[in-house]
Amino acid sequence: MSPFSMELGEDQLAVRDWLHGFAADVMRPAAAEWDEREETPWPIIQEAAKIGIYSLDFYAQQYFDPSGVGIPVAMEELFWGDAGLGLSIVGTTLAAVAVLANGTDEQIGTWAPQMFGTPDDVKVAAFCSSEPDAGSDVSALRTRAVYDQAKDEWVLNGTKTWATNGGIAAVHVVVATVDPALGARGQASFVVPPGTAGLSQGQKFKKHGIRASHTAEVVLDDVRVPGHCLLGGKEKLDERLARARERAAGTAAGRGSGGGAPGRNAAMATFEASRPAVGAQAVGIARAAYEVALDYARTRVQFGRPIIDNQGVAFTLADMRTRIDAARLLVWRASWMAANQQPFTAAEGSMSKLYAGETAKWVTSQAMQLLGGNGFTREYPVERMHRDSAIYTIFEGTSEIQRLVIARTISGLPIR
Ligand SMILES: Cc1cc2nc3c(=O)[nH]c(=O)nc-3n(C[C@H](O)[C@H](O)[C@H](O)COP(=O)(O)OP(=O)(O)OC[C@H]3O[C@@H](n4cnc5c(N)ncnc54)[C@H](O)[C@@H]3O)c2cc1C
């Protein structure tokens, strides 16, 4: 087991500084333009690919860093640069993590490289779980996957919504219901390979923040994928479904229920692995806004002195910094635990995402206040950071759902 440490090694520091340079020199100057354009920033993704930041190798290296902090350090720096551009660069990793969490070694080797493409021909990937009637309640998915044994193909039908990179992705990972009677336990994840007939983009959403990141509906109309596109394979799925049916029959007969503990399913496996990383993105946004606010408070003069000379202002900055550092500690702890196979006995992954998301929203709103009228304009970046931060209490599980997961985990009770 790698010991938990707050000190970065030489290699980790070098990666952090390299990412910081990209964030400062390439992302920051382009952030406002892509926010206004509300389009996928392909040139920025390409630039990230050319220098190796947008690549499977880079993320795999960070993901398998035994200290656990490779991914959070990378996320914090990129999102310090800009959240909309950051999500455009790292959105693919959510789909990659889904394959990593649920797929066989062969499936990982086949699909993960196709998600990123090459520096000369960059691709993105999408993870499609949410549906119009199944957001927080992932057990309510209606998208169906039916096995066509004669052709060894799966047939997918349904409508996905809110998919980051949905419709513009080369590879889509789709969570679908194989046995609706089993709820969350009857679901599985499927890879939809590039160019598969029947998959199309529905409406693209116009958003409050992270506007450079593409978010859209994905319509699946008799989408046929080969049997080997079922992540984890059919044998494993059949075993899992058989266990779930036995359990359901046992529960129906009154032989001990599961006590309402949240069911582990394909979508949850992906979210569990990605929550601390999402928390780290929120830490990056918060740190960026705090730095702008600190700088502004030192230089803005009112009543003959810098506004930071007022305790009311200085204490706000003290609280901002304290909460950011606390959020980073929670994120690093959860990432270290995940990398070292320590079970999340108090939902530490959810805790980190909850606290970091709420912190980003609070810090960016305080930063706007400290900048006064300037904070409210697009001349200064905190207005954009505030809009961007708002998603961090919504996606990858809302703050309420994180609290629900934590409450259930620490109490062992089926809190509703
Ligand atoms: C920009 C963006 C990008 C996204 N990217 C993806 C993606 O790539 N892939 C993907 O699959 N999804 C994605 N999502 C979907 C996202 O995960 C969902 O929006 C989120 O899970 C909430 O679901 P919902 O919007 O249906 O809200 P709802 O579930 O309808 O929730 C509405 C409100 O009710 C509250 N609530 C619901 N249930 C409870 C409860 N039991 N107790 C207390 N409060 C409750 C919620 O906290 C929330 O405040 C994205 C969303 C956005 C906006």
PDBQT file of the ligand as one rigid body, heavy atoms in Angstrom, charges set to zero:
ROOT
HETATM    1  C1  LIG A 501     -24.043  19.759 -18.102  1.00  0.00    +0.000 C 
HETATM    2  C2  LIG A 501     -24.443  18.366 -17.736  1.00  0.00    +0.000 A 
HETATM    3  C3  LIG A 501     -23.654  17.305 -18.126  1.00  0.00    +0.000 A 
HETATM    4  C4  LIG A 501     -24.026  16.008 -17.815  1.00  0.00    +0.000 A 
HETATM    5  N1  LIG A 501     -23.285  14.940 -18.279  1.00  0.00    +0.000 NA
HETATM    6  C5  LIG A 501     -23.783  13.681 -18.150  1.00  0.00    +0.000 A 
HETATM    7  C6  LIG A 501     -23.143  12.587 -18.821  1.00  0.00    +0.000 A 
HETATM    8  O1  LIG A 501     -22.123  12.723 -19.487  1.00  0.00    +0.000 OA
HETATM    9  N2  LIG A 501     -23.722  11.358 -18.728  1.00  0.00    +0.000 N 
HETATM   10  C7  LIG A 501     -24.859  11.155 -17.997  1.00  0.00    +0.000 A 
HETATM   11  O2  LIG A 501     -25.334  10.010 -17.958  1.00  0.00    +0.000 OA
HETATM   12  N3  LIG A 501     -25.476  12.174 -17.341  1.00  0.00    +0.000 NA
HETATM   13  C8  LIG A 501     -24.973  13.421 -17.411  1.00  0.00    +0.000 A 
HETATM   14  N4  LIG A 501     -25.608  14.469 -16.783  1.00  0.00    +0.000 N 
HETATM   15  C9  LIG A 501     -26.834  14.210 -16.007  1.00  0.00    +0.000 C 
HETATM   16  C10 LIG A 501     -26.701  14.475 -14.521  1.00  0.00    +0.000 C 
HETATM   17  O3  LIG A 501     -25.946  13.481 -13.912  1.00  0.00    +0.000 OA
HETATM   18  C11 LIG A 501     -28.113  14.630 -13.960  1.00  0.00    +0.000 C 
HETATM   19  O4  LIG A 501     -28.626  15.868 -14.400  1.00  0.00    +0.000 OA
HETATM   20  C12 LIG A 501     -28.159  14.534 -12.456  1.00  0.00    +0.000 C 
HETATM   21  O5  LIG A 501     -27.863  13.226 -12.051  1.00  0.00    +0.000 OA
HETATM   22  C13 LIG A 501     -29.524  14.943 -11.877  1.00  0.00    +0.000 C 
HETATM   23  O6  LIG A 501     -30.567  14.318 -12.543  1.00  0.00    +0.000 OA
HETATM   24  P1  LIG A 501     -31.828  15.188 -13.038  1.00  0.00    +0.000 P 
HETATM   25  O7  LIG A 501     -31.289  16.335 -13.819  1.00  0.00    +0.000 OA
HETATM   26  O8  LIG A 501     -32.785  14.299 -13.715  1.00  0.00    +0.000 OA
HETATM   27  O9  LIG A 501     -32.464  15.773 -11.715  1.00  0.00    +0.000 OA
HETATM   28  P2  LIG A 501     -33.555  15.029 -10.763  1.00  0.00    +0.000 P 
HETATM   29  O10 LIG A 501     -33.087  13.663 -10.437  1.00  0.00    +0.000 OA
HETATM   30  O11 LIG A 501     -34.908  15.170 -11.370  1.00  0.00    +0.000 OA
HETATM   31  O12 LIG A 501     -33.463  15.925  -9.446  1.00  0.00    +0.000 OA
HETATM   32  C14 LIG A 501     -34.160  17.169  -9.309  1.00  0.00    +0.000 C 
HETATM   33  C15 LIG A 501     -33.922  17.667  -7.883  1.00  0.00    +0.000 C 
HETATM   34  O13 LIG A 501     -34.503  16.730  -6.954  1.00  0.00    +0.000 OA
HETATM   35  C16 LIG A 501     -33.523  16.318  -6.009  1.00  0.00    +0.000 C 
HETATM   36  N5  LIG A 501     -33.764  14.921  -5.618  1.00  0.00    +0.000 N 
HETATM   37  C17 LIG A 501     -34.038  13.865  -6.437  1.00  0.00    +0.000 A 
HETATM   38  N6  LIG A 501     -34.173  12.746  -5.714  1.00  0.00    +0.000 NA
HETATM   39  C18 LIG A 501     -33.983  13.089  -4.413  1.00  0.00    +0.000 A 
HETATM   40  C19 LIG A 501     -33.980  12.377  -3.182  1.00  0.00    +0.000 A 
HETATM   41  N7  LIG A 501     -34.186  11.058  -3.143  1.00  0.00    +0.000 N 
HETATM   42  N8  LIG A 501     -33.730  13.051  -2.038  1.00  0.00    +0.000 NA
HETATM   43  C20 LIG A 501     -33.500  14.391  -2.059  1.00  0.00    +0.000 A 
HETATM   44  N9  LIG A 501     -33.471  15.115  -3.204  1.00  0.00    +0.000 NA
HETATM   45  C21 LIG A 501     -33.708  14.477  -4.361  1.00  0.00    +0.000 A 
HETATM   46  C22 LIG A 501     -32.196  16.472  -6.737  1.00  0.00    +0.000 C 
HETATM   47  O14 LIG A 501     -31.103  16.560  -5.827  1.00  0.00    +0.000 OA
HETATM   48  C23 LIG A 501     -32.434  17.752  -7.515  1.00  0.00    +0.000 C 
HETATM   49  O15 LIG A 501     -32.192  18.860  -6.697  1.00  0.00    +0.000 OA
HETATM   50  C24 LIG A 501     -25.209  15.782 -17.062  1.00  0.00    +0.000 A 
HETATM   51  C25 LIG A 501     -26.002  16.862 -16.647  1.00  0.00    +0.000 A 
HETATM   52  C26 LIG A 501     -25.651  18.147 -17.001  1.00  0.00    +0.000 A 
HETATM   53  C27 LIG A 501     -26.558  19.267 -16.593  1.00  0.00    +0.000 C 
ENDROOT
TORSDOF 0
